[in-house]
């Protein structure tokens, strides 16, 4: 008989979460059997899924680096940050701007425990509990306000989180309510599962993710861009592009893997 895996207080190891499935795709160890079961089902259908997850991290790094080095953004807010990896937002930002500061936000208990232990750094990074559906609580959090000034431009990272918002919870409205709290000159970087309409595996992948994780929604690129434009943001070139092709400081590069059509990145600016 297998020995039950130990979990921190308040964490149910029998219920998979996307943060831990994603951790497994990235080669991490902060996951449980239930997470690995969902991940293995996805990889049976899409063996390249870990490559898509890695491409997502590459896009985050390109965006944060560009924002810190070229756009002058020194304050970042990473909502739905997930478990710490080998390359985190504050590391990308600090490499480009030594005075950059980052607030990480998540509502998963195991993410909070690991994030607070590994990512909190006085004067550099803080980790707070928050919910995407309640932006006012995020922006009013004392720990956030001690580290960054929401009245000044922010770089907001929404990586692989909006595709967990079902249509009946109004993903466009969720993004718009968040953007309302941002100062002019702020940026929002979003990555999202993509349905190009030509991959027969997408429908089955939807079913696996929605049954195992409670909801993951593949959407067309135009709809994904619309989450930003509908909130009043100007979408920067090259628009919604495959995560390995997306690079705001130069032309779109070659598509490194066809499965990256299943994840796109887009960056918008609040003028």
C-alpha positions in Angstrom: 0.0 0.0 0.0 1.3 3.4 -0.9 2.1 5.7 2.0 0.0 8.9 1.8 1.9 12.0 0.9 2.4 14.5 3.6 0.9 17.9 3.0 1.0 21.2 4.8 -2.0 22.2 7.0 -4.9 23.3 5.0 -3.7 21.5 1.8 -5.7 18.6 0.3 -3.2 16.4 -1.6 -6.1 14.4 -3.2 -7.4 17.5 -5.1 -5.1 18.6 -8.0 -4.4 22.2 -8.6 -3.0 23.9 -11.7 -0.1 25.4 -9.8 1.1 21.9 -8.8 0.4 20.4 -12.2 2.4 23.3 -13.8 5.2 22.6 -11.2 5.3 19.0 -12.4 5.5 20.1 -16.0 8.5 22.3 -15.1 10.3 19.4 -13.3 9.5 20.7 -9.8 8.9 18.6 -6.7 6.1 20.5 -5.0 3.2 18.3 -6.3 1.2 15.3 -5.2 0.0 12.1 -6.9 -3.4 13.6 -7.8 -1.5 16.5 -9.6 0.8 14.0 -11.4 -2.2 11.9 -12.5 -3.8 14.9 -14.3 -0.4 15.9 -15.7 0.2 12.4 -17.1 -3.2 12.4 -18.7 -2.5 15.6 -20.4 1.0 14.4 -21.5 -0.5 11.2 -22.9 -2.6 13.4 -25.2 0.0 16.2 -25.7 3.5 14.8 -24.9 4.9 18.3 -25.5 2.9 19.9 -22.6 6.0 20.5 -20.5 7.6 22.4 -23.4 4.5 24.7 -23.5 4.9 25.4 -19.8 8.6 26.2 -20.3 7.7 28.5 -23.2 5.3 30.3 -20.9 8.2 31.1 -18.5 10.3 32.3 -21.4 7.6 34.8 -22.4 7.3 36.0 -18.9 11.0 36.6 -18.7 11.0 38.5 -22.0 8.1 40.7 -20.9 9.5 41.5 -17.5 13.0 42.2 -18.8 11.7 44.5 -21.5 9.4 46.4 -19.1 12.2 46.9 -16.6 15.0 47.7 -19.1 13.1 49.6 -21.8 9.8 50.8 -20.4 11.2 52.0 -17.1 8.8 49.9 -15.0 10.3 49.1 -11.5 7.2 47.9 -9.8 5.6 44.5 -10.6 2.5 42.6 -9.5 2.4 38.9 -10.3 -1.2 37.7 -9.8 -1.6 33.9 -9.7 2.1 33.5 -9.5 2.2 29.8 -8.8 5.0 27.9 -7.1 8.5 29.4 -7.2 10.6 28.2 -10.1 14.3 28.6 -11.1 13.4 31.9 -12.7 10.9 34.2 -10.9 9.6 37.6 -11.8 11.8 39.5 -9.3 14.9 37.8 -10.6 14.1 38.9 -14.2 13.2 42.4 -13.0 16.3 42.9 -10.8 18.6 41.7 -13.5 17.3 44.5 -15.7 16.7 47.2 -13.0 18.4 46.9 -9.7 15.7 48.9 -7.8 12.8 46.7 -9.1 10.3 45.5 -6.6 7.7 42.7 -6.9 4.6 41.6 -5.1 3.4 38.1 -5.7 -0.2 37.1 -5.2 -1.8 33.7 -5.0 -4.6 32.0 -3.0 -3.3 28.4 -3.1 -2.1 27.4 0.5 0.9 25.4 -0.7 1.9 28.2 -3.1 1.6 30.7 -0.2 3.7 28.6 2.1 6.5 28.1 -0.5 6.3 31.6 -1.9 6.6 33.3 1.5 9.5 31.0 2.4 11.4 31.3 -0.9 10.4 34.6 -2.6 10.0 37.1 0.3 12.9 39.5 0.4 12.8 42.7 2.4 12.6 45.7 0.2 12.6 43.5 -3.0 9.7 41.0 -3.0 6.6 40.2 -0.9 4.1 37.4 -1.2 0.5 38.1 -0.3 -2.7 36.1 -0.3 -5.2 37.4 -2.8 -7.9 36.5 -5.3 -8.1 37.6 -8.9 -11.8 38.2 -8.4 -11.2 40.7 -5.6 -8.7 43.2 -6.9 -9.7 45.8 -4.3 -8.4 43.5 -1.6 -5.1 43.0 -3.4 -4.5 46.7 -3.9 -5.5 47.5 -0.3 -3.2 44.9 1.2 -0.8 46.6 3.7 2.1 44.4 2.6 1.6 45.4 -1.0 1.5 49.1 -0.1 4.6 48.9 2.0 6.6 47.7 -1.0 5.1 49.3 -4.1 3.0 52.4 -4.8 -0.1 51.6 -6.8 -0.4 55.3 -7.8 2.6 54.9 -10.0 2.9 52.7 -13.1 3.0 48.9 -12.5 3.9 45.9 -14.6 1.1 43.3 -14.0 1.8 39.7 -14.9 -1.3 37.5 -15.5 0.4 34.3 -16.6 -1.7 31.3 -17.3 -4.5 32.5 -15.0 -7.3 34.1 -17.0 -7.8 30.8 -18.9 -9.1 29.4 -15.6 -11.9 32.0 -15.5 -15.1 30.5 -17.1 -17.2 32.6 -19.4 -20.0 32.8 -16.9 -17.6 34.6 -14.5 -16.8 37.2 -17.2 -13.1 37.1 -17.8 -13.2 40.4 -19.7 -14.8 42.0 -16.7 -12.2 40.4 -14.4 -9.4 42.0 -16.4 -11.2 45.4 -16.7 -11.8 45.6 -12.9 -8.1 45.0 -12.4 -7.1 47.6 -15.0 -9.3 50.2 -13.3 -6.9 50.1 -10.3 -3.8 50.7 -12.4 -2.1 54.1 -12.9 -1.7 55.4 -16.5 1.6 54.1 -17.9 1.0 50.7 -16.4 1.3 47.5 -18.5 -0.5 44.1 -18.3 1.2 41.0 -19.6 -1.1 38.0 -20.2 -0.5 34.5 -21.3 -3.4 32.2 -22.1 -4.3 28.8 -23.5 -5.0 29.2 -27.2 -7.5 27.5 -29.6 -6.3 28.1 -33.1 -9.2 26.0 -34.4 -6.9 23.5 -36.2 -5.7 21.1 -33.5 -8.1 18.2 -32.8 -6.4 17.5 -29.5 -7.6 20.8 -28.0 -11.1 19.6 -27.3 -9.9 16.5 -25.5 -7.3 18.6 -23.6 -10.1 20.9 -22.5 -12.1 18.0 -21.1 -9.1 16.6 -19.2 -8.2 20.0 -17.7 -11.8 20.9 -16.9 -12.6 17.6 -15.2 -9.3 17.4 -13.3 -8.7 21.0 -12.4 -12.2 22.5 -12.4 -11.8 24.6 -15.5 -9.2 25.6 -18.1 -10.5 27.3 -21.2 -8.8 27.5 -24.6 -9.8 30.7 -26.5 -9.1 32.3 -29.9 -6.3 34.9 -30.1 -8.8 37.7 -31.0 -10.8 37.0 -27.8 -7.6 37.0 -25.7 -6.4 40.3 -27.1 -9.9 41.6 -26.5 -9.5 41.1 -22.8 -6.9 43.9 -22.9 -8.4 46.2 -25.5 -11.8 45.9 -23.9 -10.2 47.1 -20.7 -8.9 50.2 -22.5 -5.4 49.0 -23.0 -3.3 49.5 -26.2 -2.0 46.1 -27.3 1.7 46.3 -28.3 3.3 44.5 -31.2 3.2 41.7 -32.2 -0.2 41.3 -30.5 -1.2 37.8 -29.2 1.6 35.6 -30.5 2.8 32.1 -29.6 4.9 32.3 -26.4 8.2 31.4 -28.2 7.5 34.0 -30.9 6.4 36.8 -28.7 9.2 39.4 -28.1 8.4 43.1 -27.8 12.0 44.2 -28.6 12.2 42.7 -32.0 10.6 40.8 -34.9 8.7 37.6 -34.3 11.1 34.6 -34.4 10.6 31.1 -35.7 8.1 28.9 -34.1 10.2 26.5 -32.0 7.5 23.9 -31.5 4.0 23.5 -33.1 2.4 22.9 -29.7 3.2 26.4 -28.7 0.2 27.3 -30.7 -1.6 26.2 -27.5 -0.3 29.1 -25.4 0.0 32.8 -26.5 1.3 35.9 -24.8 0.1 39.5 -25.2 1.2 42.8 -23.7 -1.0 45.9 -23.3 -0.3 49.5 -22.0 -2.7 51.8 -20.1 -2.2 55.2 -21.8 
